[in-house]
Amino acid sequence: MRTETMNQSPPHHSKTLFEKNGVSLVATILSSSSTSDDDDHDGIILTLYLHRHTEKNVINPTMISLLVQALHVIDTHPLLSHTNNKSLIITGIDHDDLKICKFFGNGLDLEWMMKASNNQSNTNGGAAAAAAVSAATKNENPTSRMIEMFNSQVLAKILTLPFRTVAAINGHCIGAGLFLALACDYRFMRTERGYIQWPEARLGMRLTKGFAELSKDKISDYAVLREGLLTAKRYTSREALAAGIIDGEYPLEELYSAAFRFAVEGLPETSDNPLEYFDPKAYTEMKMEIWCTSYRALKFGKVSDLPHSRI
């Protein structure tokens, strides 16, 4: 995997901090000096790459475990724990082969859910998966445990990270893949190919509280929520931008560079608009305050929580 970033300034070098089973975390270390001392830098841009392309980056226990491990590295790696001056990009872009970048995230792993629920019927995949989620809303089962782990250990974590987070949506962004993007502060999407969708109405399943509250917190326009959730509309990048679901659209060849520039602009200490007294703990708490309802539902909610419940 090629980890360097093209045509960016200031000068930089990259280090892979985590790489396992198609998920990797790369630190791009910015430096205006000629030294390669990692402690002497002008900020760090982290990129969480999702390269489980053969599985379309679906969310299943393996993907969740890999994301949790990568997020743990962000918390504990010495290179990162000694600086507040960082940002994060999440993307499925493969710099070596853009042709395979068709999916940012294709939702929950329906095949895994059917197997986990011991569904041996001839029901089609979507209906069987909906049945698995329906069962999960009534009692604890493997599907409910998977969703709750994804919500509490991945989405709630990304939602409140103490630095700028940017989703560079390189392809289809559906269901759980969309919720991963919504957990980020900002979203950029490729043009020409790929769509964003809440597919639950089409699949005959409810959202569950965590996904519902995250959608409501991040989509401010009621009409967009109504259209997206109740009609399972597929949004192109142009439609998603007009609807306020994303913050920018770019050709695939320019998407990562645009996300990278925006991540650099959000560095709290060295951007053109620095945050003089930046405190990461206060920044995380501010995000909790802004998105309190979704944070509580993701962190503490259960799949079995009633639709009308408050968490």
C-alpha positions in Angstrom: 0.0 0.0 0.0 1.3 3.4 -0.9 1.1 5.7 2.1 2.6 9.0 0.8 0.4 12.0 0.1 0.8 13.7 -3.3 1.5 17.3 -3.9 1.0 18.5 -0.3 2.9 21.1 1.7 4.6 21.5 4.1 7.1 18.7 3.6 6.2 15.5 5.3 7.0 11.8 5.8 4.7 8.9 6.7 4.6 6.1 9.1 2.3 3.1 9.2 1.2 2.7 12.8 -1.2 -0.2 12.4 -1.9 -2.6 9.5 -4.0 -5.8 9.8 -6.4 -7.6 7.5 -7.2 -4.7 5.2 -7.4 -1.9 7.8 -4.4 0.4 8.4 -3.6 3.6 10.2 -1.0 5.9 8.6 0.5 9.0 10.2 1.6 11.7 7.9 4.1 13.9 9.8 4.3 17.5 8.7 7.5 19.4 9.1 8.9 22.6 7.9 12.4 21.6 9.0 14.9 19.4 7.1 15.2 17.0 10.0 13.2 13.7 10.3 12.8 14.1 14.0 9.2 12.9 14.7 9.1 15.1 17.8 9.8 18.2 15.8 6.7 18.6 13.6 4.0 20.9 12.5 1.2 18.5 12.9 0.1 14.9 12.2 -2.5 13.9 9.7 -3.8 10.4 10.5 -5.5 8.3 7.8 -7.6 5.3 8.7 -7.7 3.2 5.5 -10.5 0.7 5.0 -9.2 -1.7 2.4 -11.4 -4.8 2.9 -12.6 -4.4 -0.7 -13.6 -8.0 -1.4 -16.1 -7.6 1.5 -17.2 -4.1 0.3 -16.0 -2.8 3.7 -19.1 -4.2 5.4 -19.5 -4.0 9.2 -19.0 -7.3 10.9 -17.2 -8.5 14.0 -13.9 -8.6 12.2 -14.1 -5.1 10.9 -15.3 -3.8 14.2 -12.4 -5.5 16.0 -9.9 -3.9 13.5 -11.4 -0.5 13.9 -11.3 -0.8 17.7 -7.6 -1.8 17.5 -6.8 1.2 15.2 -8.6 3.6 17.5 -6.7 2.2 20.4 -3.4 3.0 18.6 -4.6 6.6 18.2 -5.1 6.7 21.9 -1.8 5.1 23.0 0.9 5.4 20.3 3.8 7.5 21.7 4.0 9.5 18.5 0.3 10.6 19.0 -0.1 10.7 22.7 2.5 13.5 23.0 0.8 16.0 20.7 -2.6 17.6 20.4 -1.9 18.9 16.9 -3.5 16.2 14.7 -6.5 15.4 12.5 -8.0 12.2 11.2 -9.2 11.1 7.7 -11.3 7.9 7.3 -11.4 6.6 3.7 -11.6 3.5 1.5 -9.3 5.0 -1.1 -6.5 2.8 -2.3 -3.8 5.0 -3.8 -2.3 2.2 -5.8 -5.5 1.1 -7.5 -8.3 3.6 -7.7 -10.4 1.3 -9.8 -11.2 -1.0 -6.8 -12.4 2.0 -4.6 -16.1 1.3 -5.2 -17.2 1.2 -1.5 -16.6 3.4 1.5 -18.9 1.1 3.5 -21.7 -1.2 2.3 -23.6 -1.4 5.6 -24.0 -4.3 8.0 -22.7 -7.7 6.9 -26.0 -9.3 5.9 -24.4 -12.7 5.2 -22.8 -12.8 8.7 -26.1 -11.8 10.3 -28.0 -14.6 8.6 -25.4 -17.1 9.7 -25.3 -15.8 13.2 -29.1 -16.1 13.5 -29.0 -19.7 12.1 -31.3 -18.7 9.3 -31.5 -21.7 7.0 -34.5 -20.6 5.0 -34.6 -19.6 1.4 -35.6 -16.0 2.2 -33.6 -13.5 0.3 -30.6 -11.8 2.0 -32.3 -8.4 2.8 -35.4 -10.0 4.3 -33.4 -12.5 6.3 -31.1 -9.7 7.6 -34.2 -7.6 8.5 -35.5 -10.6 10.4 -32.2 -10.9 12.3 -32.3 -7.2 13.3 -36.0 -7.5 14.2 -35.0 -10.4 16.5 -32.2 -8.4 17.9 -34.6 -5.6 19.0 -36.5 -8.1 21.1 -33.6 -9.9 22.9 -29.9 -10.2 23.0 -28.3 -12.2 20.2 -25.1 -12.0 18.1 -26.5 -9.3 15.8 -27.5 -7.1 18.7 -24.0 -7.5 20.4 -22.3 -6.7 17.1 -24.3 -3.5 16.6 -23.9 -2.4 20.2 -20.1 -2.9 20.0 -20.0 -0.9 16.7 -22.0 1.9 18.3 -20.3 2.1 21.6 -16.7 1.4 20.7 -16.4 2.8 17.2 -19.1 5.4 16.4 -19.2 7.0 19.9 -15.4 7.1 19.9 -15.1 8.7 16.5 -17.9 11.1 17.3 -16.0 12.6 20.2 -12.4 12.4 19.2 -10.5 15.5 20.4 -9.5 16.7 16.9 -10.9 17.3 13.4 -12.3 14.1 11.7 -13.0 13.9 8.0 -14.7 11.1 6.0 -13.4 10.9 2.4 -16.2 8.9 0.9 -14.7 7.1 -2.1 -17.8 5.1 -3.2 -21.1 3.7 -2.0 -21.8 4.7 1.6 -24.8 2.8 2.8 -26.4 2.0 6.2 -23.6 1.4 8.8 -21.1 2.8 6.3 -23.1 6.0 6.3 -23.2 6.0 10.1 -19.4 5.7 10.2 -19.2 8.8 7.9 -21.8 10.7 10.0 -19.8 10.1 13.1 -17.0 12.2 11.5 -17.1 16.0 11.8 -17.0 16.6 8.0 -17.8 14.5 4.9 -16.3 14.8 1.4 -17.5 12.5 -1.4 -16.4 11.5 -4.8 -18.3 12.6 -7.9 -19.6 10.5 -10.8 -19.9 7.2 -8.9 -21.3 6.0 -5.6 -24.3 7.0 -3.6 -25.4 7.6 0.0 -28.4 5.7 1.4 -30.3 4.9 4.5 -31.5 1.5 3.3 -33.6 0.4 6.3 -37.1 1.2 4.9 -36.3 -0.8 1.8 -35.0 -3.7 3.9 -38.0 -3.7 6.3 -36.0 -2.9 9.4 -36.0 -0.1 11.9 -33.0 2.1 12.6 -32.4 1.3 16.3 -31.9 4.2 18.7 -28.2 4.8 18.2 -28.4 5.1 14.4 -31.6 7.2 14.6 -30.2 9.7 17.0 -26.9 10.0 15.1 -28.9 10.7 11.9 -31.0 13.3 13.7 -28.0 15.0 15.2 -26.0 15.2 12.0 -28.8 16.0 9.5 -30.3 19.3 10.5 -32.9 19.5 7.7 -36.1 17.7 8.7 -37.1 17.4 5.1 -33.9 15.6 4.2 -34.3 13.2 7.2 -37.9 12.5 6.1 -36.9 11.8 2.5 -33.7 9.9 3.3 -35.1 7.7 6.0 -38.7 7.1 4.9 -38.0 6.6 1.1 -34.5 5.0 1.2 -33.5 7.6 -1.4 -30.1 7.0 -3.1 -28.2 10.3 -3.0 -25.6 11.1 -5.6 -22.7 13.4 -4.4 -24.5 16.4 -6.0 -27.7 15.6 -4.3 -26.0 14.8 -1.0 -24.2 18.2 -1.1 -27.4 20.1 -1.8 -29.1 18.2 1.0 -26.3 19.1 3.5 -25.4 15.4 4.1 -21.8 16.1 2.8 -19.6 19.2 2.9 -17.9 18.9 -0.5 -17.6 16.8 -3.6 -14.5 16.1 -5.7 -13.4 13.7 -8.5 -11.9 10.6 -7.0 -8.4 11.6 -8.1 -8.8 14.8 -6.1 -10.8 13.5 -3.1 -8.0 12.5 -0.8 -5.9 15.7 -1.5 -9.0 17.8 -0.7 -9.6 15.9 2.5 -5.9 16.2 3.4 -5.8 19.9 2.9 -9.0 20.3 5.0 -7.5 18.2 7.8 -4.4 20.4 7.8 -6.6 23.5 8.0 -8.1 22.0 11.1 -4.9 21.4 13.1 -5.6 23.2 16.3 -2.0 24.6 16.9 -0.6 25.4 13.4 -3.6 26.2 11.2 -4.2 29.8 9.9 -6.8 30.1 12.7 -5.0 28.4 15.7 -6.9 27.6 18.9 -4.5 29.3 21.3 -5.6 27.5 24.5 -6.7 24.2 22.9 -7.5 21.5 25.4 -8.3 18.0 24.0 -10.4 17.0 27.0 -12.5 20.1 26.7 -12.8 19.6 22.9 -14.1 16.0 23.4 -16.6 17.3 26.1 -17.7 20.0 23.7 -18.5 17.4 21.0 -20.4 15.4 23.7 -22.4 18.5 24.5 -23.2 19.3 20.8 -24.2 15.7 20.0 -25.3 14.6 23.4 -28.3 12.7 22.4 -26.6 10.6 19.8 -23.5 10.1 22.0 -25.7 8.7 24.8 -27.7 6.5 22.5 -24.5 5.1 20.9 -22.5 4.7 24.0 -25.1 3.4 26.4 -28.1 2.3 24.2 -29.2 -1.2 23.5 -30.6 -2.5 20.2 -33.6 -3.7 22.2 -34.4 -0.2 23.4 -37.9 0.7 22.5 -38.4 3.1 19.6 -40.0 5.7 21.9 -37.5 5.4 24.7 -35.2 8.1 25.9 -31.6 7.2 26.8 
